[in-house]
Amino acid sequence: MRSEGSIFLVGPMGAGKTTIGRFLADMLSWRFIDSDHEIELKTGASIPWIFEKEGEDGFRRREEAMIAELTQQRNVVLATGGGAVMRRANRLALQSRGTVVYLYTPVAMQIDRTAHDRNRPLLQTANPEARLRELFDLRDPLYREIADLIIPTTDGSARELAQKIMQTLGLAPLK
């Protein structure tokens, strides 16, 4: 693991970045941060509202500024939004400022995990499955490009996956 002492979780929606990230941060006694949540706190608006009023590009500009800020913190576990890797500046910030863990999740599992979630603007379409496949095809190579570690989320609970990340990175729990 890099000396910066931060872990950045990337992956598609439904990968479990927030859930796994909370367990990981707790085990390390580090702070957990969800970039989407931080955007909502800073703007006072929900992600769907930002998408509706500013479009995806407006949201991505806000996300880029937030990633630039959050990746400078130390001893944090940061869960990024699924599309954060779409901007080169985000990929560079993540890759250069901490350890990037890609939570690989097959599309079928993403469909199961996001089926009833109305807080995901990109899935508010007639065919969410086709949209998830399209996003996977576009983003998977970018996740892999910046990942220091790839963890499949197909086997194990969120806690077990957090433990696997720690073990693979050679980190000992502080609790």
KAGI-V660247 format. One record per residue. RES is the residue in three letters. SS is DSSP state (H for helix, E for strand, - for the rest). PSI is psi in degrees with one decimal (999 if undefined). NEAR is the number of other C-alpha atoms within 10 Angstrom. Layout:
RES;SS;PSI;NEAR / RES;SS;PSI;NEAR
This chain:
MET;-;144.7;14 / ARG;-;157.9;13 / SER;-;-18.0;9 / GLU;-;-29.8;16 / GLY;-;37.8;15 / SER;-;149.4;24 / ILE;E;129.0;27 / PHE;E;121.1;25 / LEU;E;126.3;28 / VAL;E;159.3;29 / GLY;-;173.6;29 / PRO;-;167.2;25 / MET;-;141.2;24 / GLY;-;3.2;21 / ALA;-;-20.1;26 / GLY;-;21.3;23 / LYS;H;-43.7;26 / THR;H;-47.3;22 / THR;H;-50.0;14 / ILE;H;-41.1;24 / GLY;H;-40.3;26 / ARG;H;-44.9;23 / PHE;H;-45.7;19 / LEU;H;-47.3;27 / ALA;H;-41.4;21 / ASP;H;-45.1;17 / MET;H;-33.8;18 / LEU;H;-6.9;18 / SER;-;40.3;15 / TRP;-;169.3;18 / ARG;E;138.3;17 / PHE;E;135.6;19 / ILE;E;135.2;19 / ASP;E;117.7;19 / SER;H;-38.5;22 / ASP;H;-42.6;21 / HIS;H;-41.2;16 / GLU;H;-37.2;15 / ILE;H;-43.3;20 / GLU;H;-41.7;15 / LEU;H;-44.3;11 / LYS;H;-39.0;11 / THR;H;-22.9;12 / GLY;-;17.9;10 / ALA;-;151.5;12 / SER;-;158.5;15 / ILE;H;-47.3;19 / PRO;H;-37.9;19 / TRP;H;-43.2;14 / ILE;H;-44.3;21 / PHE;H;-42.7;17 / GLU;H;-43.2;13 / LYS;H;-34.4;11 / GLU;H;-8.3;13 / GLY;H;172.8;13 / GLU;H;-37.9;17 / ASP;H;-40.7;11 / GLY;H;-43.6;13 / PHE;H;-43.5;19 / ARG;H;-33.8;20 / ARG;H;-44.9;12 / ARG;H;-41.8;16 / GLU;H;-42.3;22 / GLU;H;-44.0;21 / ALA;H;-40.2;13 / MET;H;-42.9;18 / ILE;H;-42.0;23 / ALA;H;-40.8;16 / GLU;H;-49.5;12 / LEU;H;-32.7;22 / THR;-;-8.0;23 / GLN;-;-8.6;15 / GLN;-;155.1;16 / ARG;-;152.8;16 / ASN;-;49.7;17 / VAL;E;153.4;24 / VAL;E;118.0;33 / LEU;E;121.0;28 / ALA;E;119.5;25 / THR;-;162.5;27 / GLY;-;153.3;21 / GLY;-;-32.4;20 / GLY;-;4.9;21 / ALA;H;-31.3;24 / VAL;H;-8.0;23 / MET;H;-24.7;15 / ARG;-;129.4;14 / ARG;H;-40.7;12 / ALA;H;-39.2;15 / ASN;H;-44.2;22 / ARG;H;-42.6;20 / LEU;H;-43.6;13 / ALA;H;-46.1;17 / LEU;H;-48.5;28 / GLN;H;-34.2;18 / SER;H;-12.3;14 / ARG;H;2.6;21 / GLY;-;-168.6;25 / THR;E;124.5;23 / VAL;E;125.0;26 / VAL;E;119.7;24 / TYR;E;117.3;26 / LEU;E;92.0;26 / TYR;E;126.1;19 / THR;-;119.4;20 / PRO;-;153.4;17 / VAL;H;-41.4;22 / ALA;H;-39.0;11 / MET;H;-36.9;14 / GLN;H;-41.2;19 / ILE;H;-47.3;18 / ASP;H;-42.7;11 / ARG;H;-20.7;14 / THR;H;2.7;18 / ALA;-;-37.2;13 / HIS;-;12.8;9 / ASP;-;113.9;11 / ARG;-;3.9;11 / ASN;-;19.9;13 / ARG;-;95.6;13 / PRO;H;-36.6;16 / LEU;H;-13.5;16 / LEU;H;2.1;19 / GLN;-;71.3;13 / THR;-;165.3;10 / ALA;-;-28.1;8 / ASN;-;80.0;9 / PRO;H;-34.7;15 / GLU;H;-45.4;18 / ALA;H;-38.8;14 / ARG;H;-42.6;16 / LEU;H;-40.0;21 / ARG;H;-42.1;16 / GLU;H;-46.1;12 / LEU;H;-40.4;17 / PHE;H;-47.7;21 / ASP;H;-36.5;12 / LEU;H;-41.6;13 / ARG;H;-30.0;19 / ASP;H;-45.9;16 / PRO;H;-32.0;12 / LEU;H;-39.7;21 / TYR;H;-46.5;27 / ARG;H;-35.7;18 / GLU;H;-38.7;13 / ILE;H;-6.5;19 / ALA;-;133.0;22 / ASP;-;-24.2;17 / LEU;E;137.0;16 / ILE;E;123.0;17 / ILE;E;113.0;18 / PRO;E;137.2;14 / THR;-;14.2;21 / THR;-;-23.6;13 / ASP;-;124.6;9 / GLY;-;156.4;11 / SER;-;170.3;13 / ALA;H;-41.7;20 / ARG;H;-43.8;16 / GLU;H;-37.9;15 / LEU;H;-37.9;22 / ALA;H;-42.3;22 / GLN;H;-39.1;19 / LYS;H;-40.9;16 / ILE;H;-48.2;20 / MET;H;-46.5;16 / GLN;H;-45.8;12 / THR;H;-35.2;12 / LEU;H;-3.7;15 / GLY;-;31.5;10 / LEU;-;139.2;14 / ALA;-;137.6;11 / PRO;-;144.8;14 / LEU;-;-6.8;9 / LYS;-;999;7
